[in-house]
């Protein structure tokens, strides 16, 4: 018996100043088809609000804005090395870090034009951004050897910039915050070193409340809506981790596979965890409080890899946006519109060989974290030729027998569940060798 699998994708990513310059799933879940090719050649972060999807493109000195259907709205150009982004709670203002200009761009999200720039100081090269405590925080290069966290008093009439008196980071830290805990800021080291810190910024300054060296080299992180936990994507692991922010103890692990590079949490607490080279799936989706993925997504199997920080939710959780680098050297935006539906997992079993002229029996099971309708059925094809449909038992099991023509010594059977109101399509294949 031979079961078809997708081999792990090979990353075609050229590392250039910490951004991506761009020159088949298993048997269940959802596969995006086609996607929207974006008119940029680079990517640093994907961010979404209730109207737009934003892609920062450092190699293009731009931020691209699309609507929720992937149609390009505009390109905000002249943004020197555009990288980290964050948005005001009312979605009126987009902030973009411009390391090549030692500044932060302020963009009006209604007109999608740059209204002003905030200088962060010569040689600071700001990168990751987060809003907390009425200030805009940014990770930056403090010295030749250390990085720090600076801030801008955006809530004040005079928007003064404060730099870190005690820079403790090896690489520019990744930052995260949440409206659920408006005075809390989380920072994690991004370049090899270990370290994650939680700060109380209610006074306008960084007051460290807890530190841990249990994680480092973080590609992406996201706080939960209540502000009590943070989820990290560490590129050297085979899982995402969830940390309790009161003491930075590990709350949970999401077994996503190699190599975590993206994470996003919607307003309900649903987690989307992305990986670079999982072999089967690129994004795993988890309900609040659960660590078993109810949904898996493959991004055009065999044709691209998820980009770092390339996952974003529509705030209401009705759409999931992912950005990948296709093997044809394009940045592609994929949109999952039925993300509330659960995966349909089909597993198959058949003998490795079977005598010619005698029927072979294939058994299988249809499973999901969400119950199926009682009277379920799957369709079966042999090398594209449809065979009689097969009923699924209440426990999800099914079986069928078939005798292929004598000349067909390597028939491939494909079993498909068409999906329903609560499940997406699921499919699996198995091949049997018929011997004389």
C-alpha positions in Angstrom: 0.0 0.0 0.0 1.2 3.5 -0.9 -0.4 6.6 0.5 0.3 9.9 -1.3 1.7 12.7 0.9 3.1 16.1 0.1 6.7 16.4 0.8 7.8 19.2 3.1 8.2 22.4 1.1 11.7 23.8 0.6 11.9 27.5 1.6 13.0 29.8 -1.1 13.6 32.8 1.0 16.5 35.1 0.7 17.4 36.7 4.1 18.1 40.4 3.6 18.1 42.6 6.6 15.5 40.5 8.4 12.9 40.6 5.7 11.9 38.3 2.9 13.1 39.5 -0.5 11.4 37.4 -3.1 13.2 36.9 -6.2 -0.1 18.8 -0.7 -1.4 18.3 1.9 -2.4 15.3 3.9 -5.9 13.9 4.0 -8.0 16.6 5.5 -8.7 20.3 6.1 -8.9 23.0 3.5 -6.8 23.9 0.5 -6.7 27.4 -0.9 -6.8 27.6 -4.7 -5.0 30.2 -6.7 -4.9 33.2 -4.3 -4.2 36.7 -5.3 -0.8 37.6 -6.7 0.2 40.9 -5.0 2.1 43.6 -6.9 5.1 43.5 -4.4 8.3 41.5 -4.3 8.9 41.4 -0.6 7.1 40.9 2.7 7.6 41.6 6.4 4.1 41.5 8.0 0.5 40.9 7.2 -2.1 42.8 9.2 -5.9 43.1 8.8 -8.7 45.3 10.2 -12.4 45.4 9.5 -11.9 46.9 6.0 -8.4 46.2 4.7 -5.6 43.8 4.6 -2.1 45.4 4.9 1.1 43.9 3.7 4.4 45.7 4.5 6.9 45.3 1.7 10.4 46.5 2.8 12.0 45.7 -0.5 9.4 47.9 -2.2 9.5 50.7 0.4 5.7 50.3 0.5 2.6 49.1 2.3 0.0 47.4 0.1 -3.7 47.7 1.1 -6.3 45.3 -0.3 -9.9 44.7 0.5 -11.2 41.5 2.2 -11.6 39.9 -1.2 -8.0 40.4 -2.1 -8.6 43.3 -4.5 -5.8 45.9 -4.4 -7.0 49.2 -3.0 -3.8 51.2 -3.1 -0.1 51.0 -2.6 1.4 53.5 -0.1 4.8 54.1 -1.5 7.9 56.0 -0.3 8.0 54.1 3.0 11.7 53.5 3.6 12.1 49.8 4.4 8.5 49.4 5.7 8.3 46.6 8.2 6.4 46.3 11.5 2.8 47.6 11.6 0.2 48.2 14.3 -3.2 50.0 14.2 -5.1 52.2 16.6 -8.1 50.6 18.3 -10.5 52.6 16.3 -8.8 51.6 13.1 -8.3 55.2 12.0 -4.5 55.2 12.0 -1.9 52.7 10.8 1.6 53.0 12.1 4.5 51.6 10.1 8.1 51.2 11.2 10.6 52.6 8.7 14.1 51.4 9.7 15.7 52.8 6.6 14.5 56.3 7.6 14.9 56.0 11.4 11.2 56.9 11.7 7.6 55.7 12.1 5.1 56.5 9.4 1.6 57.6 10.4 -1.1 56.6 7.8 -4.7 57.7 7.6 -6.6 54.5 6.9 -9.6 56.3 5.3 -7.5 58.1 2.7 -4.7 55.6 2.8 -2.1 58.3 2.7 0.9 59.1 4.9 0.0 62.1 7.1 3.3 62.6 9.0 6.5 60.9 10.2 7.8 60.5 13.7 11.6 60.5 13.9 13.0 57.9 16.3 16.6 59.1 16.2 19.6 58.5 14.1 20.6 54.8 13.8 17.6 53.5 15.7 16.1 51.5 12.7 12.7 50.7 14.4 11.1 47.4 13.5 8.3 45.8 15.6 5.5 48.1 16.9 2.8 47.8 19.6 0.3 50.3 21.2 0.0 50.2 25.0 -0.5 52.7 27.9 -1.4 55.5 25.5 2.1 55.2 23.8 3.4 53.6 20.7 6.3 51.3 21.5 8.9 50.1 19.0 11.8 47.7 19.0 15.0 49.4 17.8 18.8 49.2 17.5 20.1 50.9 20.6 23.9 50.3 20.2 26.2 48.3 18.0 25.6 45.3 20.2 22.2 45.8 22.0 18.6 46.5 21.0 16.0 48.3 23.1 12.4 49.4 23.3 11.5 53.0 22.6 8.2 54.8 22.8 6.2 57.7 21.4 3.7 59.7 23.5 1.0 59.6 20.8 -1.8 60.4 23.3 -0.1 63.7 24.1 -0.2 67.0 22.2 3.6 67.0 22.1 4.6 63.6 20.8 7.9 63.1 22.4 10.1 60.1 21.8 11.7 58.2 24.7 14.6 55.7 24.1 15.6 52.8 26.4 17.9 53.7 29.3 18.9 50.1 29.7 18.8 48.1 26.5 18.9 44.4 27.3 18.0 42.8 24.0 20.3 40.9 21.6 18.1 41.5 18.6 15.3 44.0 18.1 12.5 42.5 20.2 9.1 41.5 18.8 6.3 43.3 20.6 2.7 42.5 21.4 -0.2 44.1 23.2 -4.0 43.8 23.6 -6.8 46.2 24.3 -7.9 43.7 27.0 -4.9 44.8 29.1 -4.2 48.3 27.8 -1.2 48.9 30.1 0.6 45.6 29.4 3.4 45.1 26.8 5.1 41.9 26.0 8.5 41.7 24.3 10.5 38.6 23.1 14.0 38.4 21.6 14.1 37.8 17.9 17.6 36.8 16.9 18.9 33.7 18.5 19.0 34.9 22.1 16.6 33.7 24.9 14.3 36.1 26.7 10.7 37.2 27.0 9.6 40.1 29.3 6.3 41.5 30.4 6.0 45.2 31.2 3.6 47.5 33.0 3.5 50.7 30.9 0.7 52.5 32.6 3.0 55.1 34.0 4.4 55.8 30.5 7.7 54.0 31.2 8.7 50.4 31.0 8.3 48.6 34.4 9.3 45.0 34.0 7.0 42.7 35.9 8.2 39.3 34.9 11.1 37.7 32.9 11.8 34.3 31.5 14.5 32.7 29.4 12.3 29.8 28.4 11.8 31.1 24.9 13.8 33.1 22.3 14.4 33.6 18.6 10.7 34.5 18.3 9.5 35.1 14.7 6.0 36.3 15.8 3.8 36.6 18.9 0.2 37.6 19.7 -1.7 38.3 22.9 -5.1 36.9 23.6 -8.0 39.4 23.7 -8.2 39.4 27.5 -4.5 40.3 27.7 -3.7 37.5 30.0 -1.7 35.2 27.7 0.7 35.4 24.8 1.3 32.8 22.1 4.8 32.6 20.5 6.0 31.2 17.2 9.6 30.1 17.7 11.2 29.0 14.4 13.4 26.4 16.0 10.5 24.4 17.6 7.9 22.0 16.2 5.1 23.6 18.2 3.7 27.0 19.2 3.6 27.9 23.0 1.1 29.8 25.1 2.4 31.7 28.1 0.5 33.0 31.1 1.6 36.6 31.5 1.4 36.9 35.3 4.4 34.6 35.7 5.4 33.5 32.2 4.6 29.8 32.9 3.8 27.7 29.9 0.0 27.2 29.7 -0.2 25.0 26.6 1.5 23.8 23.5 0.0 23.6 20.0 1.6 20.7 18.1 1.9 22.4 14.7 5.1 21.0 13.4 8.2 22.6 11.9 8.9 25.5 11.8 6.6 28.1 13.6 6.8 31.5 11.9 3.3 33.1 12.4 0.5 33.5 14.9 -2.7 35.6 15.1 -5.6 35.6 17.5 -9.1 37.0 16.6 -11.3 39.0 18.9 -13.0 35.8 20.2 -9.7 34.1 21.1 -9.5 31.8 18.1 -5.8 31.0 17.3 -4.3 30.7 13.9 -0.8 29.2 14.1 1.3 29.1 11.0 4.5 27.1 10.1 7.0 27.2 7.4 7.5 23.6 6.3 5.0 21.2 7.9 4.7 18.8 5.0 0.9 18.5 5.3 -0.6 21.7 6.6 0.6 25.3 6.8 -1.9 26.8 9.2 -3.7 25.2 12.2 -6.8 26.8 13.8 -7.8 26.4 17.4 -10.9 27.3 19.4 -10.3 29.3 22.6 -8.9 27.1 25.3 -8.3 24.1 23.0 -5.1 22.6 21.8 -6.4 20.2 19.2 -6.8 22.0 15.8 -10.4 21.9 14.6 -9.3 23.2 11.2 -6.1 22.8 9.1 -5.3 24.8 6.0 -2.8 24.0 3.2 -1.8 26.9 1.0 -1.8 25.8 -2.6 0.0 22.5 -1.9 3.4 22.2 -3.4 3.4 25.7 -4.7 4.5 28.0 -1.9 5.5 28.5 1.7 3.9 30.7 4.4 5.9 33.8 5.0 7.0 34.9 8.5 4.3 37.0 10.2 2.1 36.0 7.3 -1.2 35.2 9.2 -3.9 37.7 10.1 -7.6 37.6 11.1 -10.4 39.8 10.2 -11.3 41.2 13.6 -14.6 39.3 13.7 -12.9 36.0 12.9 -15.0 35.4 9.8 -12.0 35.5 7.4 -8.4 34.4 7.7 -5.7 35.9 5.6 -2.4 34.3 4.8 0.5 35.4 2.8 2.9 33.0 1.1 5.8 33.1 -1.3 5.0 31.0 -4.3 7.6 28.9 -6.1 7.1 31.1 -9.1 8.6 33.9 -7.1 5.4 35.8 -6.3 3.8 37.1 -3.1 0.4 35.6 -2.9 -2.5 36.5 -0.6 -4.9 33.6 0.3 -8.3 34.1 1.9 -10.1 31.5 3.9 -13.8 32.5 4.0 -15.2 29.3 5.6 -12.8 29.3 8.5 -15.6 28.5 11.0 -16.1 25.1 9.5 -14.1 22.1 10.9 -11.8 19.8 9.0 -13.0 16.4 7.7 -10.2 13.9 8.2 -10.2 10.6 6.2 -7.9 7.8 7.0 -7.6 4.8 4.7 -6.2 1.3 5.0 -5.7 -1.3 2.3 -3.5 -4.3 1.7 -0.1 -3.5 0.1 -0.8 -6.2 -2.6 -3.8 -8.1 -3.8 -4.2 -11.0 -6.3 -5.3 -10.0 -9.9 -8.9 -10.8 -10.5 -10.0 -10.8 -6.9 -11.7 -7.9 -5.1 -9.7 -5.7 -2.8 -11.3 -4.3 0.3 -10.4 -0.8 1.5 -11.5 0.4 4.9 -11.5 3.9 6.3 -12.7 6.3 8.9 -14.1 9.8 8.7 -13.4 11.9 11.8 -13.6 15.5 13.0 -13.7 17.5 16.2 -17.2 18.5 15.2 -19.9 15.8 14.9 -21.0 14.8 11.4 -24.7 14.4 10.2 -26.0 11.0 11.0 -26.5 9.8 7.4 -23.1 10.5 6.0 -21.6 9.2 2.8 -18.3 9.4 0.9 -17.7 9.2 -2.9 -15.0 6.8 -4.3 -13.1 7.0 -7.6 -10.6 4.6 -9.1 -8.1 6.5 -11.2 -10.8 9.1 -11.9 -13.6 6.7 -12.6 -16.4 7.0 -10.2 -17.5 3.9 -8.2 -20.7 3.5 -6.2 -21.0 5.7 -3.2 -20.3 4.4 0.3 -22.3 5.0 3.4 -20.5 6.0 6.6 -21.4 4.4 9.9 -22.4 6.3 13.0 -18.9 5.7 14.3 -17.3 7.2 11.1 -16.1 3.9 9.7 -16.8 2.7 6.1 -15.5 0.1 3.7 -15.8 -0.9 0.0 -14.6 -3.6 -2.3 -13.5 -3.4 -5.9 -12.1 -5.5 -8.7 -10.2 -3.4 -11.2 -9.6 -4.5 -14.8 -6.8 -7.0 -15.2 -4.6 -4.4 -16.9 -4.9 -2.0 -14.0 -2.2 -3.3 -11.7 -1.8 0.0 -9.7 -5.2 1.4 -9.1 -5.4 4.5 -7.0 -8.6 4.9 -4.9 -9.7 8.4 -3.9 -12.2 8.9 -1.2 -13.9 12.2 -0.7 -16.3 13.7 1.8 -18.1 16.6 0.1 -18.5 18.6 3.3 -21.6 20.0 4.9 -22.8 23.1 6.8 -20.3 22.5 9.6 -17.4 20.8 7.7 -15.2 21.4 4.8 -14.4 18.9 2.1 -12.0 16.1 3.0 -10.2 13.6 0.8 -7.6 10.8 0.9 -6.0 8.4 -1.5 -4.5 4.9 -1.4 -2.8 2.8 -4.0 -2.8 -1.0 -4.2 -0.5 -3.2 -6.2 -2.3 -6.1 -8.0 -0.1 -9.1 -8.6 -0.4 -12.3 -10.6 
